[in-house]
């Protein structure tokens, strides 16, 4: 059974405390960070050990490309998604082709080391948000939709579930929700027309969404991830979205409006999220776990769709994943390094 809390670990191998936590029924996932990564071989050993302890655990990572990628040593360094948007202005067909290959390459490498999925891609506009910036494909929504559709197709071709973030859009908010309260005072109509179109039009390819830790105060007083209006009324009822909803990290400053970690995860789950993330704070993760012990387990069929097609292969200190992987990797690295 898959629980409703996703947490992290401190090191490159499981401690006895980690093992005990993974066995708690309401723990459903582990997210890996850069500190957990030494080499492809070590990551695969770590994920294999996690599954020995808890066979149904979901293992995730942020491997977007550009400045947000946790797997580096021994892995392909991917371009920021904004590079595809730049290329799209001059060579749209090539940009779409490369975006699809980049999605496939990212997913292939992540799956090879036993990680089920990456929280990717970002579907926000590259507007005024510094924390989004070139994590977004483009400044133009039509370009985002075309390029993200290709990237999502590549992920799915590799056997990985997809996660769009940050619904209903973080790009038009200046504040960084990691360190400050983020408030967007536009009307629902403007948000829907400007920011939400990528989430709406790509919905058929999205297995999961991550709501933004942003308060859209003309629409609802709660951050989107704590908002029954955004999650139940808009996503589940109006858009009929039946994928997984992951809270963004409940340790982020913008989540603190809901109280302690126990209150935050309760607020996220009660609003309709399937799984809450509590990262980089073990005490908070334990408090969150205590706070949901008596809640029912989340929708198992929905969460099971996030399980990746993980190959049964031996992994070395440097990835070697066959001729197609090598050809695509060479092409993406050339694109990243050349500016072309």
C-alpha positions in Angstrom: 0.0 0.0 0.0 1.1 3.5 -0.8 0.9 6.2 1.9 0.2 9.9 1.7 3.6 11.3 2.8 6.7 11.8 0.6 9.9 12.5 2.5 13.7 12.5 1.9 16.8 11.1 3.5 20.0 12.7 4.5 22.7 10.6 2.9 23.7 8.2 0.1 22.5 5.1 1.9 19.7 4.2 4.2 20.2 4.6 8.0 18.3 2.5 10.5 16.1 5.5 11.2 15.3 5.8 7.5 14.4 2.1 7.3 12.0 2.4 10.2 10.3 5.5 8.7 9.9 3.8 5.3 8.0 1.0 7.0 5.3 3.4 8.3 2.1 2.8 6.5 1.4 6.5 5.7 4.9 6.9 4.0 4.3 6.6 0.3 7.3 8.1 -1.4 10.9 9.3 -1.2 12.3 12.2 -3.1 16.1 12.3 -3.8 18.3 15.4 -3.7 21.8 16.2 -4.9 23.2 15.1 -1.5 21.9 11.6 -2.1 23.8 11.2 -5.4 27.3 9.9 -5.9 27.1 7.8 -9.0 24.6 5.9 -11.1 25.7 2.6 -9.4 25.2 4.1 -5.9 21.8 5.5 -6.8 20.6 2.2 -8.1 21.9 0.4 -5.0 20.0 2.9 -2.8 16.7 2.6 -4.7 17.0 -1.2 -4.8 17.5 -1.1 -1.0 14.4 1.1 -0.5 12.3 -1.4 -2.4 13.6 -4.2 -0.4 12.4 -2.4 2.7 9.2 -1.1 1.2 8.3 -2.8 -2.2 5.5 -0.4 -3.0 7.4 2.9 -2.3 7.4 5.6 -5.1 10.8 7.2 -5.7 11.0 10.6 -7.2 13.5 13.3 -8.1 13.6 16.8 -9.6 15.4 16.3 -12.9 14.1 19.1 -15.1 17.3 20.2 -16.8 19.2 23.5 -16.5 19.6 24.7 -12.9 17.2 22.1 -11.5 18.7 18.6 -11.9 19.8 16.5 -9.0 21.4 13.7 -10.9 24.7 15.0 -12.3 27.8 12.9 -11.6 27.8 10.2 -14.2 24.5 11.4 -15.8 23.8 13.7 -18.8 23.7 17.4 -18.0 20.5 18.6 -19.6 19.8 22.0 -21.1 17.2 24.3 -19.4 13.8 24.0 -21.1 14.0 27.7 -22.1 16.7 26.7 -24.6 14.1 24.8 -26.6 11.9 27.9 -26.7 14.8 30.0 -28.0 15.5 27.5 -30.8 11.7 27.3 -31.6 11.8 30.9 -32.8 14.3 30.0 -35.5 13.9 26.3 -36.2 10.6 25.1 -34.8 10.7 21.6 -36.2 14.2 20.9 -34.8 13.2 22.4 -31.4 10.2 20.0 -31.2 12.3 17.0 -32.2 15.0 17.9 -29.6 12.5 18.5 -26.9 11.0 15.0 -27.4 14.4 13.4 -27.4 15.4 15.4 -24.2 12.2 14.1 -22.4 13.1 10.5 -23.5 16.8 10.9 -22.4 15.9 12.4 -19.0 13.4 9.6 -18.3 15.6 6.8 -19.6 18.4 7.8 -17.3 16.2 8.4 -14.2 14.4 5.0 -14.7 17.7 3.2 -15.2 18.8 4.0 -11.6 15.5 2.8 -10.1 13.7 6.2 -9.8 10.0 6.0 -10.8 9.6 9.6 -12.0 10.9 13.1 -12.2 8.7 16.0 -11.2 8.7 17.4 -14.7 8.0 19.4 -16.8 7.4 22.9 -15.7 4.4 24.2 -17.6 4.5 27.8 -16.2 5.0 30.9 -18.4 8.4 32.5 -18.3 7.0 35.8 -17.2 8.0 37.8 -14.2 9.0 35.0 -11.8 12.7 34.7 -11.2 12.3 31.2 -9.6 10.7 30.0 -12.8 12.6 31.8 -15.6 14.2 29.4 -18.0 12.8 26.4 -16.2 9.8 27.3 -18.5 9.9 26.4 -22.1 8.9 29.9 -23.3 7.3 33.3 -22.8 4.5 32.4 -25.2 1.8 29.9 -24.1 1.4 28.5 -27.6 5.1 27.7 -27.8 5.0 26.1 -24.3 2.2 23.8 -25.3 3.9 22.6 -28.5 7.3 22.0 -26.8 5.9 20.5 -23.6 3.7 18.1 -25.6 6.9 16.8 -27.3 8.8 16.6 -24.0 5.9 14.7 -22.4 5.8 12.3 -25.3 9.4 11.5 -24.9 9.0 10.8 -21.2 6.1 8.5 -21.9 8.0 6.7 -24.7 10.7 5.9 -22.1 8.1 4.5 -19.6 7.8 7.4 -17.2 4.7 9.1 -15.8 4.5 12.8 -16.2 3.9 15.6 -13.7 3.0 19.2 -14.8 3.9 22.0 -12.4 2.9 24.5 -10.9 -0.9 24.6 -11.4 -2.6 27.0 -12.2 0.6 28.9 -13.0 3.5 30.4 -11.0 5.2 32.4 -13.8 3.2 35.5 -13.3 4.1 35.9 -9.6 7.3 37.7 -8.7 7.8 36.2 -5.2 9.7 32.9 -4.7 7.4 30.7 -2.8 10.4 28.8 -1.4 11.2 31.8 0.8 8.2 34.1 0.8 4.5 34.3 0.6 3.5 34.4 -3.0 0.3 36.3 -3.9 -1.3 36.7 -7.4 -4.1 39.2 -7.4 -5.4 38.7 -11.0 -8.9 37.5 -11.7 -9.7 33.9 -12.4 -10.5 34.8 -16.0 -7.0 36.2 -16.6 -5.3 33.3 -14.9 -7.4 30.8 -16.9 -6.8 32.5 -20.2 -3.1 33.3 -19.7 -1.5 30.7 -17.4 -3.8 27.6 -17.2 -3.9 26.8 -20.9 -0.8 24.6 -20.8 -2.4 22.5 -18.0 -5.8 22.4 -19.8 -4.5 21.6 -23.3 -1.9 19.0 -22.2 -4.2 17.3 -19.7 -4.5 14.1 -21.7 -0.7 13.6 -21.3 -0.5 14.5 -17.6 -0.4 11.7 -15.1 0.0 14.1 -12.2 0.0 17.8 -11.3 1.7 19.8 -8.6 -0.3 22.9 -7.4 1.6 26.1 -6.8 2.2 27.5 -3.3 0.6 30.7 -4.5 -2.4 32.5 -3.1 -4.6 33.8 -5.9 -6.4 36.1 -3.6 -9.2 37.3 -6.0 -10.2 33.6 -6.4 -9.6 31.9 -3.0 -7.8 32.8 0.3 -5.7 29.6 0.4 -2.6 28.7 -1.6 -3.7 26.5 -4.5 -2.3 23.3 -2.9 -4.5 23.9 0.2 -7.5 25.0 -1.7 -10.6 22.8 -2.1 -11.8 25.4 -4.7 -8.7 24.9 -7.0 -8.3 21.2 -6.4 -11.9 20.0 -6.1 -14.0 22.5 -8.0 -11.6 23.5 -10.8 -9.3 20.5 -11.3 -11.5 17.5 -10.4 -15.0 18.8 -11.4 -14.6 21.4 -14.1 -11.5 19.9 -15.8 -12.3 16.3 -14.9 -8.6 15.7 -14.0 -8.2 12.3 -12.5 -4.4 12.2 -12.2 -2.4 12.3 -9.0 -2.1 15.6 -7.2 1.2 16.1 -5.3 1.6 19.1 -2.9 4.7 21.2 -3.5 7.2 21.0 -0.6 5.3 21.7 2.6 8.5 23.0 4.2 8.5 26.0 1.8 7.9 29.4 3.3 4.7 30.0 1.4 3.2 26.8 2.9 3.6 28.1 6.5 0.3 29.9 6.4 -1.3 26.6 7.3 0.6 26.1 10.5 3.0 23.3 11.5 3.9 20.4 9.2 1.1 18.3 10.7 -1.5 21.0 9.9 0.0 21.7 6.5 -0.2 18.1 5.3 -3.7 17.7 6.7 -4.7 20.9 4.9 -3.2 19.6 1.6 -4.8 16.1 1.9 -8.2 17.5 3.0 -8.2 19.9 0.1 -7.8 16.9 -2.2 -4.0 16.3 -2.8 -3.1 12.6 -2.9 0.4 13.0 -1.5 2.1 15.7 0.5 5.9 16.4 0.3 7.9 17.4 3.4 11.5 17.9 2.4 14.8 18.8 4.1 13.4 18.8 7.6 13.2 15.3 9.3 11.5 16.6 12.4 8.8 18.2 10.2 8.4 15.0 8.3 7.9 13.0 11.5 5.4 15.6 12.7 3.5 15.4 9.4 3.5 11.6 9.6 2.1 11.8 13.2 -0.6 14.2 11.9 -1.9 11.8 9.2 -1.7 8.4 11.1 -5.4 8.2 11.4 -6.3 9.4 8.0 -7.3 6.8 5.3 -4.7 5.8 2.8 -4.9 7.7 -0.5 -6.4 6.5 -3.8 -4.1 3.4 -4.5 -5.1 3.0 -8.2 -4.3 6.6 -9.0 -0.9 6.6 -7.2 0.1 3.2 -8.8 0.0 4.9 -12.2 3.2 6.8 -11.1 5.2 3.6 -11.0 8.0 3.8 -13.6 9.0 1.1 -16.0 12.3 0.4 -14.3 14.7 -1.9 -16.3 16.4 -4.9 -14.6 19.9 -4.0 -15.5 23.3 -3.7 -13.8 24.4 -0.1 -13.5 28.0 1.1 -13.3 29.6 4.4 -12.1 28.9 5.9 -15.6 25.7 5.2 -17.5 25.9 3.0 -20.6 22.4 2.4 -21.9 22.8 1.3 -25.5 23.2 2.9 -29.0 19.9 4.9 -29.1 20.7 6.4 -25.7 24.3 7.2 -26.8 23.1 8.9 -30.1 20.4 10.9 -28.3 22.7 11.9 -25.5 25.4 13.1 -27.9 22.8 15.2 -29.8 21.4 16.8 -26.6 24.9 17.5 -25.2 25.9 19.1 -28.5 22.7 21.3 -28.4 23.3 22.3 -24.8 27.0 23.2 -25.4 26.7 24.8 -28.8 23.9 27.3 -28.4 22.3 25.7 -31.5 
